[in-house]
């Protein structure tokens, strides 16, 4: 995806960029890059040091001691590091890392993609650990390894992968206690969402999640956003597709009759419009008047940082989805 701030902002949770990442000024919608094989959870073995790390794409390496100089190549990874009290170890970030505010004071290594990051700057920081993501940054991992750097791909395909990643990062930087605290808090809020959803009666609402509206781009069932819809109590109207990021026509949306529309407002219209304006644009989209979500006004714009960054705040995005999908009083 081409944006003024970073072409891969859409991917920052996973990626997404994660997945999916926040940016502005996107003239055309492009689906997030997808890894060639299914991702797995990152594991760290060993009670003392050294410790063996197996990352989300199955690459294995040994860390001789806790990392003290870390370059983070995704906002989600940066948020994890600061949340577990390892912010002082962060020496480099990307130019889209903006939370917590202290992250913006770290040296920028450029954008999230292999094409937009500066390997020269990254290497000059002398990191003993680089935390990357698999999809969009896949092409950068091998060159970084050839330079002698320890690179770990950290990804999440389900909400429950996030606390696992928090614990893994804690074990890589020697902050296990703080990591366990942050991960347990995430686990508790995730379980609370599941309990509230399980207690609901009646049918689950049919949901359309929009990453873009020009052109339309939604999410398939194998994405973390697709799984968040299910966890929040909805049924994704595109749960039957094989693509991770389908680009349906207006006619197909009308035929599938979503009862709720969720939209990541920062990505819509290049992030230049307010959430209220984005919502109004959808409510008045030509040809959608018969869509139940439009008819009933059940269109909700979400904070894209919370909904797409696969870090400690993702559970806030899930809770926002849950509230939007709750039965009307």
N, C-alpha and C positions, 0 to 999 in steps of 0.2 A: 504494500500500500504506500502511496506516495503522499507524504505530508510535509508541511514546512518544519515541524519540530522533529519528527522522526517517522520514517516510512513504516515503522513496525510498532507504532504505539498501540495499534489494535491487538498486538500479540503479547503485551506485557504480562499477564498473569501466567502464562504458560511457558507464558511466553514469552501465552496468550499471548510472553508477553506474552504467558500466559500467556497469554492469551492474550489475551486481548488487552489492548493497552490504550491509554488516553492520548489524544493528540488534537491538532487543529489544522484546518485548511486542506482537507483531503479532496482533490478534484475528482478522484475516481475510486471506487471501492474495489479492493482486491482481497481475496480470502487470505487469512493467516496461513503461513507456511505450516505444513504438516510433516512430522517426522516419518521416516521410511518404515518404522516398525513401532508396535505399541510401546508406550512408556511404562516404566515400573517405578516403584518407590525407591528412594535413595536410602541405602542402609550403611551404617557405620559399625564395624565389628571390633571388639576388643575393649577391655576395661581400662587397661593402662595404655601406655604409648610404646611403640607405634600402633596406629589403628588403620584397618583396611576399609576403604570407602568403595562402594559399588553404586554408581549413579543411575539416573533414570533411564539411560540407554544401555545399561549393562557394562559400562566401562569400569575397570577396577584399578585402584591405585592405593598406595600406602602413604599416610601422613605420619611423619616421624614425631611431630609435636603439635600442640595447639597452634592453629594459624593466628598470626598477630598482624599480618598485613594482607587485607582482603580487597580484591576488586570485584564489585558486584555489577553484573551486566544486565540486570533487570530490576525494575522498581520493587517487585515482589520480594526478591532476595534481599534488597536493601532494607525493606521494612522489617523482614525477619531479623536481620542482624541488629538493628536498633532496638527492636522489641525485646530481645534477649540480653540487652545490656552490652552488646559487642560493637556499639557505634564507634568507639575509639579505634577499633581495628580496621575500620573501613577507610581505605586510602584512595579509592577510585570508584566512580559511579558513571552512569550514562547521563546524557543531557535531558532525559525525561524523568529522572529520579527527583521527586519533589516532596517526599514525605518520609520521615518527619522533616521539618524545615532545616534541621542541621545537615541533612544529606546534601543540600544544595551548596554547602561550603566545601565539599570534597572535590578533588580534581576530577574533571569530566574527561572520559576517554572517548567521547563522541556519541554516536547513535547506537541503537541496539543491534543493528544488522552488521554482518561481516563487512558490507560495503561502506558503512558509515562510521564504524569505530576506528580509532587510531591505535594500531598495534604498537607504534613507536611510543606513544604516551603511556599506554598500558604497561609495556615492558619497563619503562623508566621508573615506574612506581615500585618496582621490585616486590611484587606480591608473592606471598607463599601459598596463596589460594585464590583461584578465580572461580566465582560462582556464576554459571551461565544458564541458559535454557536450551532445550534440544532443537526445536523447530527452526526458527529464523536464524539462530546462531550456530547451527550445525556446521556450516562451512568454515567457521572461525575456530572451531575447537582443535582440529588437527594442526593448523599453523601455530596456535598457541602452545600446544604440546611439544611441537618441534623446537620451540624456543625454550623448552625446559620448564614450563609452568605447569603446576597442578591445577587441572580444570575439572570441575564437577558440574554436570548438567543436572539442574534441579527443576523438576516439573510436577504438575498436579493435574490429574484428569478427573478427580472426584473431590468433593469438599473435604472428606476425611484424609486425603493425601496431605493437606496443608499442615495439620498438627504433626504428622509424621515428618514432614520436611523441617518443621521448626525444631523438633527433637534432633534430627540428623545434623542440622547446622550447629546446634548447641554442642554436639559431640565433636564437631570438627574444630570449633574455636575454644573449647574448654569452658563452656558456659552452660553446663547441663542443668543446673538447678533453676536458673532463670528461664531456660528453654522449656523445662518441664512445667513451670508455672504458666507460661504463655500458652503452651500446647493444651494443658488441662483446662484453662479458661475457654479456649476455642472449643474443645470437646464438649464442655458443659453447655455452651450456648447452642452448639449443633444438636445435641441431644434434646435440648428444650424445644427447638424448632420441630424436630421429629415428633416429639410427644404432643405438641399442640396440633400438628397436622393430623396425627393419628386419631385425635379426639374429635375431629370434624365429622359431621354427618352430611350426607348428600353427595352428589357427583362432583368430581374434580373439574375445575374450569379448564376450558380449552385455551391454550396460551400461544400467542405469537410473540417471540422475542426478536426485536429489531436492532441490529448493529448499525445498519444504514437504512435510509429511506430513499436515496437517490444514487444508484438503483437500490432496490430492496435487497437486504442481506440478512439472513436469519441463522439459526444454529441447529445442527443435527443432534441426535441422541447421544453420540459418543463424545461430545464436547463437555467440558466442565459446566458451561452455562446450561446445556441441555439437561445435565444431571441435577443442577441446582433448581431448575424448574420443577422437576419431579420431587426433589426433597422439600421444596416450598409448598407443595400441595397442588401443583398443576399438571396438566397433560399437554406436552408440546405438540402442536398441530403438525409439526414436521418430524415426528418421532419415527416415521416409516422410511425416511430417506437414508441413503448410504453416505452422502456427502457430509462433511463436517460443517460447511458454511454454504448452504444452498442460496441461490439468488432467484427466488420465485417471481412469477409475474403477478400483477395486481389481480388478474382473473383467478389465479390459483388461490390466493389469499381469500378472496371473496367466497370461493367454493368451499374452503375449509372452515369458514365461519368461526374465527377465534372469538372467544368471549371476554378475553383480557389481552391487551397489548402492553408489553413491557419494552421500553426503549432506553438504550444507553445514550443519554442526551449529549455527552461530549463529542461523540462521533457523528451524530446526525448533523447534516448541513455543515460539515467541517468543523463543528464545535463553535461556530460563530453565533448561534442563536441561543437564547435563554431556554431553560426547560419548559417554561410556559409557552413560549412561541413554538417550540418543537411539538408540544402536545397539541396546540391549536392547529398546527399544520397537518398532523395526522387526523385529527377529528374532522378536518375539512378536505381530506384527500379525495380527489375526484374518483367516483365509482365505488367508494367504500361505504356509502350511506347505509347499505343493507347489512353490513357486518355487525354482529351483535355487540362487540366491544365498542364500536363507534356509536351505535344507537344508544347504548346504556352509559356512555361516557367513561368506560373502564379502560382508560389509557393512562399509563403511569411511566413517567420518566425517572430513571434511576441514576444515581451517582456512579459514573463509570469506574472511578477509582475503586470504589467499594465492591462493585459487582464483578470486576474483571481482574483485579490484581490478586494473584493467588498467594497472599500473605496473611498476616494476622487479622487484617480488617475485612477479609472476605466474608466472614460470618455476619458482619453488619450488612453487607449486600444481600446475603441470603435472608436475613431477617426482614429487610425491606421488601424482598420478593414475597415472603410469607404474608406480610401485612397486605400487600396489593392483591394477593390471591385469596384472602380470607373472605368467607361468605359475607354478603351485605347484611347489616343489622336488620 
